[in-house]
Structures are given as structure tokens and as C-alpha cells.
Amino acid sequence: MAGSVVAAEHEHPQKAIGWAAHDQSGILAPFKFSRRATGEKDVTFRILYSGICHSDYHFIKNEWGNSVYPAIPGHEIAGVVTEVGSKVTNFKVGDRVGVGCMVGSCRTCDNCVGNLECYCPKMILTYGSTYHDGTLTYGGYSNIYVVDEHFAVKIPDTIALEAAAPLFCAGITVYSPLRYYGLDKPGLHVGVVGLGGLGHLAVKFAKAFGAKVTVISTSPSKKEEAIAHLGADFFLVSREPEQLQAATGTLDGIIDTVSAVHPLQPLLGLLKTNGKLITVGVPDKPLELYTFPLILGRKLVGGSAIGGMKETQEMIDFAAKKGVAPDIEVIPIDYVNTAMQRMLRSDVKYRFVIDIGNTLKADA
């Protein structure tokens, strides 16, 4: 461990600080490391805000079995450019900039050429991946970041930086399937399963596209929040068969954000003929899928990850234009371990965002 810590602090010329986990306890603590020098196509920026994603917790706890320590999470990052490389064309010092889940790809495969870098077999994640130079990537719970300009996103002036940060994971995760599966048309009826960090943004984006929205949840207590605050049109309690029966065949598509094991059969019943059930949550066990409802209704079950860089820029521009922003709770960096535990209890509406700029100090 000591050797890796020393390497992290001295392997690059730009000194940096962050909060890292050092083992599977997942406890985050101050950590000194370093970032690479600004290359000719690189953008260096001061991080001001970093959202907390559930993936961050999986990673620091090594729940997916591929974590590398020390581990600095964070892939919902917003800040201000401090330096640009000599061949950078899209950014200048002082620009507002964001980084999401990826910071590299091969740039030559069919997916990359088709603006789908997120499906590149050689995609490099914002943290916990090996970069082109062989060093480990560290995430946004830190004071600076260096990124190839291709993987940086311009943040419009009309959206607050703290609100922009969660859009680079949670936002694009629901925006991309709404667009790809054709659920972005006015007048369609879209269902959203789960009302957490992803779900509440799925409601907001679907409404911004002009759709009617039905929220589907196990919690009756969320009805008022869904309709009065988030703007949903209808609310169904998924544990109430009578409610589901009354809504049979009413939805053009469903965005399922739930990461717990749950039945798909009732959701398929809500779809119209040719309806689409799109999953973006990641349950830890396989879900049962009966094919009969698919066949009888020519229905589709699909999935979606994040989006490519072109689509991510499109998403943030659309969000700024339409006033789509996550509901957030801004916290200081030293509250991050408590925030992780609250997130596990769904005790946040709906996304924690760390105030890096004001609370992460160089003498941490």
C-alpha cells in the first residue's frame, strides 16, 4: 500500500488532493496524489462540484470485484478551466466544464466513429481504470482534473455548476434511452419505475420532451412528491394489482431505474402493443423474463448505458434550455462518508453533490 501511495503522489507533475478509500471498508479520507501535465489536447480544470453516484459506493466497497486502491471515486464533475493544451480548440481558460463517466476510448472502432464512445471495448472510466499512459485514473472527489478535450463537456451559463454535475451520469443515463428508443416525442405516455436519483431526472426529461408521465413506485408516500413537485401526471403503486390492472396497455414506453430485484411481468402489462421496457438499473441478481407477453404484444425489453460525448453535450444543452435540473443536497467533503450511508437508505432528494471548491482544502 505504501508504495502505491508514494507512486500516486509523485508519478505526475501536478500535485493534487482528494478523498480516497484504501480498502474494502470503503471509508474515504484525505489523500495526496498527482495529475499528469496538461498535454497538447488536454484541458486542466479546477473541480468545484462532484456528485455522488451509487456506483461510487459499489466501487469503494469493491462490490463488483474490480476495484483498485487507493480509490478516488466521482464521475459527475463540474468545474472551471485553468489551463489548456496547445492544440485544444473547444475550450479556453475560464470556461465552465464537466466530465462524466469516461475519459478515454480507442477513437477508431465503429462505436467511437459513431459517437458511441461509451460502448467502446477500450473505454477508459473516469476512475479505477488504466489510462493510455499506464497510470490509474482518479475521480472527482478531488481538487483538479486533467482530461482530453474530446471527453470534456461545455456547461452552459444558464445552469448552475452544482446542478450540472449529476447530469453527467444520472442525467445522460436517462436522457439517452429516451432519445434512442423514440420516447422523446410530444404526446407519448412514458412510465418511470423508481423515484430516486435516476428516476426523478427521467420524469423531468420526459416532461421536457412533452410526454405524459406515470411514476411507478412501491411507495405510496411518494405520490404527492411525484405529481406536485416533479410534475408527473399519474402515479401507480406497483404492489397494488388493481391499480396496475386499470393502467393495462396505457404506456408507450417505460424507463426502469430500479437496481433491486423486482418483477418485470407487471411492467410489461402496462405497455401498449409495440411498447418498450428499458432498464437502466443494475440489480445484483438476474431478473425473470417471460417471453409470452413480448410475443403477444410485439413488445421490447432493452437496456442503455450512458451516452457518447456528442449526445452528452446535447443533453446538457437541452437541460439548460428547458430548465431541467436535478434536486440536490450540497454537502462539504468531510460529510461524504455520512452521505454514502444516507444514500444507501434513500435518505436524499435526490442527489448529493460535494462542494469541492469551498470545502476541500490543500492542507487536508
N, C-alpha and C positions, 0 to 999 in steps of 0.2 A: 504493500500500500504506500509506504513512504516514497519508494522510487517513483510511483506513478504521480504522486502529488508534486514531487520535485520537477518531474518532466512537464507536468501541466503548467507549472508556474514559469518555466524557463524555455519551453520549446519554441515559443514565438516572441517577437519583439514588443508587442503591445501588451502592457500589463492590464489585467482585468480582475474584477472581483465578482463573486456571485454567491448563491447559496446552493450547496450540493449535498446529496446523500452519499454516504461512504460504504453502505452495506444494505442488506435487505430489511433492516429496521425501517428504512425509508425516512429517517429523521434528517431534516435539512438543517445545515449550519453554514456559517460563513466560510468561504473558500477562495483562496487566491489562485489564479491561473493566468493564461495569456491568450491573446488572439494573434492571428497572422498579420503581417504587414499588409497595408492596402495595396492589392495588386492592380494592374492596369485596367482591369474590368470590374474592380471591386468598389463597393460602397461601404464605408465605415460609418456607423451611426451610434449616437448615444441612446440607449434604451430608456424610455420614460415610463412605459407601462407594459406589463406582461400578464395575460390572462391565465387562469388555472383551469386546465382541462383534465377530465377524468383519466385520460391517457397518461398524464404526468404522474398520477398516483400509481397506476399499473407499472410504470417504468421504474420509479424509485424503489418500489417493493419487489421488483423482478418477477412480477406475476406472469409475464409472458416468456420468461426463461432466457431472455437475450440481453439483459441489461449489462452495462459496463460501468464500473465505478472508478473514480468519483463521477457521479451523475448529476448534471445540472439540467433540470427539465425546463419546459417553456417553449411553446410553439405558436403563441398568439402574441406577437411582439409589435410594439409601436414606438417610434422614436423620431429623432431629428438627425439628418445627415451632418457629419462633422468633417468628412474627407472623401474625395472621390479619386479613382484612378485616372490615369492619363487618357484612356480610351473609353471612359464612361460617357454616354451620350444622353441618358434619360434622367439623370439626377445631378443636382448641384448642392453645394453646402447650404444648409438651412432648410432643405426640403423635408416635408413630413413623409415618413417611410414606414412600411410594415413588412414583416416576414411571417410566413405561416409554417406549415409542417415540413417543407422541404427546402433544401438549399443547393441541390445539385442533381444532375441526371446525365445520361450519356450524350444527349442533344442530337443523336443521329438515328435512333431507332424510329420505327413507324409511329409509336406513341409520341415521342418527343417532336418529331416533324409535324405531327397532327395536333400540337398544342395540348397534349395529354401527358405532360411530364410526370404527373402523379401515378401513372401506370407503367412507367419505365422500369424494367427489371433492375436497373442500376441506380434507381432513385436514391439520393442521399438525404436522410432525415435531418432535421434541424438540431436534434440532439441524439446522442447514442449511436451515431453512425461513423464510419470511417470516411474522411474526406479524401479528395483527389491526392492530397499530399501525404496521406497515410496517417494523419492525426485524427483524434477523436473530436466529434462535434459536440459543443456545449450549448445549451439552450438559453432562453430569455430571462431566467431568474438571475440576471447579471447586468452589469452596467454598460457594456458596449457589445456590438456585434459587427462582424465583417462578412459581407455576402456578395457574391457575384450579382451584378445589377439585373441579370435576367430573372433572378429569383427574389427580387425586391419589388414591392408594390407601392405606387404613389397613393398617398392618403389625401383625399380632397379636403380643402379648408373648411368645408361645411359640416364635417363630422368631428366630434371631439376625439382626441387620441385615445383616451381611456375607453371610449365606446367602440372605437375601431378595432382595438386589439382582439377581442373574441371573435370578430368576423373572419379572421384569418384561419380559424379552424372550424368553430361551430357554425359560423355563417356560411362559408363556402360548402360545408358538408351537407347543408340542406338546400342551398341555392342550386347547386349543380344537378341533383336529381330532378328538382322541379323543372329545370330547363331541359335537360336531356330527354326526360320521359314525357315531355309535352304537357306538363301540368302548370304551365305558366300563362295560360290563356284566360282572358276575362270570361266569366260566366261558368267556368268549370267548378265542380264541387270536390274539394280536397279534404281528406281526413288526415289528422296528425295524431299519432299514438305517442303518448308520453308528453309531459309538460315540464321538462327540465331545461338545461342549457341549450340543447339542440331543438327541442320541441317548441319552446316559446319563440325561437327565431324562425322556425318553419311556419308557424302561424303568421308571423309578421311579414315574411317574404311572400307567402301565398296570398295574403290580403293585398299586398302591394302590387301583385300581378293581376288583381281583380277577381280572384276566386272567392267563392263561398267556402268557409272553413268549418269543419266539425272537429272538435277535440275529443279524443277517445282516451279515457283515463280510468284507472282503478279507484281513484279517489274522488268521491262526490264533492268533497270540500273545495276542490279546485274549480268548480263550475263558475262561481262568481268571478274569480280571477281571470279565467279563460275568456269569458264573454265581456265583462265590464271593463277589464283592464287591457287585455291583449287584443280584443276586437274580434274574437271568434264568433261565428253565427249560431252554432249549435254545440251541444255537449252531450256525450254519451258515456255512461258508466259501463265499463267493459264487463263488469261482474253482474250486470242486470240483463238477463236474457230477453225480457220484454222490450227493453229499450233497443237492443240490437235487432230484434225481430222487426220492430217498427221502422227501422232505418235500412232494411234489406234492399240492396240494389240501388242505393242512392248516390254512391261516390264514384267519381271518375278515377280517382287515384288516392293512395294512402302513403304518407311518409311515416315509417315506423322507426322511432328513435330509441326504443326501449332496449337496454342491454341486459335485462334479466330474462330468464327463460319464461316464455309466455306462449299461449296457443295462437296459431295463425288462422285456424279454421273459422272462428267467428269474424275475423277481419275480412277474409275472402268473401264471406257472405254479404258484406256491406258494399262490395264493388258492383258496379254495373257490368253488363257484357263489355268485354274488351278492357275492363278495369285493370289497374296496375298497383300491386303492393310492393313498395320499395323499402328495403331495410337498410338503415344506416347505423343501427346499434350493433353491438358485438357481444351477444350472450356467450357465457363460458362453456355452454353445452349445446349440442345440436338441437334444432327445433324440428318438430314433426310437421311434415307437409304431405297432405293427402292430395293426390292429383285429380281426383274426380271433379272437384269444384273448378279447377283450372280448365279441364276439358269441356265441361258443360257450359261454361261462360266465356270460353276463349280468353281466360284471364292470365296475367303475367305476374310472376314474382321475380323481382330484380334486386340488385344492390348498387351501391355507389360509394366511392371514397370521397376524397376532396375534389378539387378541380385543378386544371392546368393553370399556368401563370396568366395566360390571356383571359381566361374565364374569371380568375380571382380578381384581376383588375376591373373587369366588367362588373363583378359582384359589388365591389366596394364603391364604384361609381354609381351603380343603381341604388345602393343603400343610402348614399349621400343625397341623391336626387329625390328619393321617395321618403326620406326621413326614417329609414329602418335602422334601429339601433338596439342592442341587447339591453336588458335590465341588469345592472351590475351593482356590486358592492365593492368599493375600493378599499384596499387594506394596506397596511405597512408590511414590509418584508418580514419583520420579526413575528408577524402573526401567521405566517404561511403554514406552519405545522398544525395549528389550531384550525385554520381554514380547510386543510385537507380532511380533517376529521368531520368537520361540519358538512363538507361536500358529500362525504360518504353517507351522511344521514339525510341528504337532500335538504339541508338547512341553509339554503341560499336562494335568493330570487335575483337572477338565475345563474349568474356567473361572477366568481371572484376575479378581481383584477388587482394586481400588485402595483402599488405606486413606487416603481423603481427609482424614478428621478429624485423624489424627495426623501426616500427612506433607506435606500441602500448607500451606505457611506463608505468612503475609501478606507477608513480605519476600522472597518467591521472585523 
